[in-house]
Amino acid sequence: AHWRSAGRVDDLPTLERLGDDLAQLIEHHGLDRPVIVGHSMGALVAMQYLRTRGTANVGAFCIVDQSPCIVTSRGWSLGLYGRFARRQSARFVAQLRADFGETVLRMLALGLNAKAREEYLLNASHIVRARRALRERDGSALAHLFASLARADFRSLVPTLDCPVLVVLGGKSHL
């Protein structure tokens, strides 16, 4: 619920802020060596936490369906869709600001999962419900957040992780 949390509502969300929020959550609950599991954006938040806080208080880390750098470039094809260059990322942020709900649905549906694409194009009932719910959201905060995700590059962090790490990538991934 990062676009509507009760605390710090006047701040725009960034990956750095969410990494700090994760640190505060761990500290608040007094967690000792938690296993951190991050899916999609959550994996980037966890990587941000690990970059700034290290692994001394981490039992293990699980990355689910996320690349350490979502923007592709010459020599790096493991970002979103295997073809998400910086220019496309900037265009995506502008689209989020213009029509947040439809942009999110298109991102998930027109990626690598053929069934998701088919359901989107057929306007399946769950797509209609998701579209209705997403239209109620202000996309400006998440557009700002996505821009910070696109700037992040954790490729140099990965080989330094000295806690157990599990990477889970699915053949039916959207991204």
C-alpha positions in Angstrom: 0.0 0.0 0.0 2.9 2.3 -0.6 0.8 4.8 -2.5 -1.6 5.3 0.4 0.3 4.5 3.6 -0.6 6.6 6.6 2.9 7.7 7.5 5.0 10.2 5.6 2.2 10.9 3.1 3.7 14.2 1.9 6.9 12.5 0.7 7.0 10.9 -2.7 8.0 7.3 -2.5 11.5 6.3 -3.7 13.4 3.0 -3.6 15.7 4.6 -1.0 12.7 5.5 1.2 11.2 2.0 0.9 14.6 0.5 1.8 14.6 2.7 4.9 11.0 1.7 5.7 12.1 -2.0 5.6 14.9 -1.3 8.0 12.5 0.5 10.4 10.1 -2.5 10.2 12.8 -5.0 11.0 14.1 -2.8 13.9 10.6 -2.1 15.2 9.8 -5.7 15.5 13.2 -6.6 16.8 13.7 -9.2 14.1 17.0 -11.1 14.5 18.4 -12.4 11.2 15.1 -12.4 9.2 14.8 -14.2 5.9 13.9 -11.4 3.5 11.7 -12.4 0.5 11.1 -9.8 -2.2 8.9 -10.3 -5.2 9.2 -7.9 -8.2 9.5 -4.4 -6.7 9.9 -5.9 -3.3 13.1 -7.6 -4.4 14.5 -4.2 -5.4 13.5 -2.8 -2.0 15.3 -5.7 -0.3 18.4 -5.1 -2.5 18.3 -1.4 -1.5 18.1 -2.5 2.2 21.0 -4.8 1.7 23.1 -2.2 -0.1 22.7 0.3 2.7 22.5 -2.0 5.7 24.5 -5.1 4.6 23.8 -8.7 5.5 25.0 -8.9 9.1 21.5 -9.0 10.4 20.0 -11.1 7.5 19.5 -14.8 7.7 18.9 -15.3 4.0 17.5 -13.4 1.0 15.1 -14.7 -1.7 14.6 -12.8 -4.9 11.4 -13.7 -6.8 11.0 -12.6 -10.4 13.2 -9.6 -10.5 16.4 -8.5 -12.1 19.0 -6.5 -10.2 18.7 -3.8 -13.0 15.4 -3.4 -14.8 16.7 -1.2 -17.5 18.4 -2.9 -20.4 21.4 -1.6 -22.2 24.1 -2.7 -24.6 25.6 -5.7 -22.8 22.7 -6.1 -20.3 19.6 -7.9 -21.6 18.3 -9.1 -18.3 16.0 -6.1 -17.5 12.3 -6.0 -18.0 11.2 -8.0 -21.0 14.8 -8.3 -22.1 14.2 -5.0 -24.0 13.4 -2.2 -21.6 15.9 0.6 -22.5 16.2 3.9 -20.7 14.2 5.8 -23.3 11.3 3.2 -23.0 11.5 3.6 -19.2 11.1 7.4 -19.5 8.1 6.9 -21.8 6.6 4.4 -19.4 6.9 6.9 -16.5 5.1 9.5 -18.7 2.4 7.0 -19.5 2.0 6.2 -15.8 1.3 9.8 -15.1 -1.2 10.1 -17.9 -3.2 6.9 -17.3 -1.8 4.9 -14.4 -4.3 2.0 -14.4 -4.2 1.2 -18.0 -0.4 1.5 -18.1 0.0 -1.0 -15.3 -2.3 -3.4 -16.9 -0.6 -3.1 -20.3 2.8 -3.6 -18.6 1.7 -6.8 -17.0 -0.3 -8.1 -19.9 1.9 -7.2 -22.9 5.0 -8.7 -21.4 6.3 -12.2 -21.7 3.2 -14.2 -20.5 1.0 -15.2 -23.4 -2.0 -16.0 -21.3 -1.9 -12.6 -19.6 -1.7 -11.0 -23.0 -4.7 -13.0 -24.2 -6.8 -12.1 -21.1 -6.0 -8.4 -21.4 -6.9 -8.4 -25.1 -10.2 -10.3 -24.4 -10.9 -7.8 -21.5 -11.5 -10.7 -19.1 -13.5 -10.0 -16.0 -10.5 -9.8 -13.6 -8.9 -7.3 -16.0 -12.1 -5.2 -15.9 -12.1 -5.3 -12.0 -8.4 -4.5 -11.9 -8.9 -1.6 -14.3 -11.7 -0.2 -12.2 -9.7 -0.5 -9.0 -6.5 1.0 -10.5 -8.4 4.0 -12.0 -9.2 5.1 -8.4 -5.4 5.5 -7.7 -3.3 8.6 -8.2 -0.5 7.4 -10.4 1.8 10.3 -9.8 3.4 8.8 -6.7 4.0 5.5 -8.3 5.3 7.1 -11.4 7.9 8.8 -9.2 8.6 5.5 -7.5 9.0 3.7 -10.8 11.5 6.3 -12.0 13.6 5.6 -8.9 13.4 1.8 -9.6 14.6 2.4 -13.1 17.6 4.3 -11.9 18.6 1.5 -9.5 21.4 -0.9 -10.5 22.2 -3.6 -8.0 24.4 -5.8 -10.3 27.5 -4.9 -8.3 25.7 -5.8 -5.1 24.8 -9.4 -6.1 28.3 -10.9 -6.0 29.0 -9.3 -2.6 26.0 -10.9 -0.8 27.4 -13.2 1.9 24.2 -14.7 3.2 22.3 -17.6 1.6 20.5 -16.3 -1.6 17.8 -18.0 -3.5 16.7 -16.6 -6.9 13.3 -17.7 -8.2 12.4 -17.0 -11.8 9.3 -18.5 -13.4 8.6 -19.5 -16.9 5.2 -17.8 -16.7 6.6 -14.5 -15.5 5.0 -11.3 -16.9 8.2 -9.4 -16.8 
